[in-house]
């Protein structure tokens, strides 16, 4: 041991311990910095131009299978795709000027860009969609649904908003028709049921002891039960027609044979005095149709003419016709066809009834032939049958001048006739 000193090992021990502690501290700092660098950097507030700006020329809105419009920050139209132009035309501007659309545009422009989530690419998510639904009354009532979203980039007027327009008028009309149908059907079914219930209660009382009154009540109950049966049968038939309305008929029907079946059904109705049926039928008329359904169409139209067309004291003449559509007419497709007509010289009806005649349960007036009230479903059945056949129905009438119902059907082609023969 050196005089006055420590052993050599004792001199180097504190130095080694210090170096180890320094190394451990440096390793800890390196690890902390490394962990800090791996954490995502989340800004406290997203920038306004949070994504790369997109110019209008870069927006591929034409291929979109929807009605798309691009607006700038002031609401001016920048782009309109072909789908929107074809469906809405010049009304796009009026739609976007609606107060509800302007409010939704303001909300879309104010919507902030959301913060990027952990593990994302750092570009951020798209801003939320702002939507609104409103109804335009001009030129015709239309219910429209708009969805708006601010597009990436831009400030102020240079901002862009994508608008997707959807016309919900047809869906809303269908919902309204379903509700009206349930309401009308409930009313039509309730009326005969209430009558039957009332007379049953009366027969249980003193009226049941009077033979004449009992017979009168039973006759009325029989009429009401028949009315109820007709209504249920019509509703079931209408349901069957609608079930296969999308399937076009495949049979080729000779119109002469069709008219022969109809004539056999209605001939007894014209044996009464003051009723005359005339026939005007061309030869060699062939249509692609379901014969039973077309018989139903003609029977319903003739029944309406008999029920509502007669005038007190005046003879009623109904003309049943069938001819080729050879004269150019805007009412029918340009490729010709066959026209079946039912014309009467009866009392006619006001013009305001015509657009609503094919609505379910709609009646233009009270019966004039003394028969009971109809179900109000006959012309609705006619319309659905013709929709299945690709046909058209046109009704013309005026008070005191009778009513004309024309049914247009596509003629059967030579290929269809040959296929049917085979």
Secondary structure by P-SEA (a helix, b strand, c coil): cccccccccccaaaaaaaaaaaaaaaaaaaaaaaaaaabbbbbcccccccccccccccccccccccbbbbbccccccccccaaaaaacccaaaaaaacaaaaaaaaaaaacccccccccccccccccbbbbbbbbbccccbbbbbbbbbbccccccccbbbbbbbbbaaaaaaaaaaaaaaaaaaaaaaaaaaaaaaaaaaaaaccccccaaaaaaaaaaaaaaaaaaaaaaaaaaaaaaaaacccccccccccaaaaaaaaaaacccccccccbbbbbbbbccccccccaaaaaaaaaaaaaaaaaccccccbbbbbbbbccccccccccccccbbbbbbbbbcccccccccccccccccccccccccccccccccaaaaaaaaaaaacbbbbbbbcccbbbbbbbbbbcccaaaaaaaac
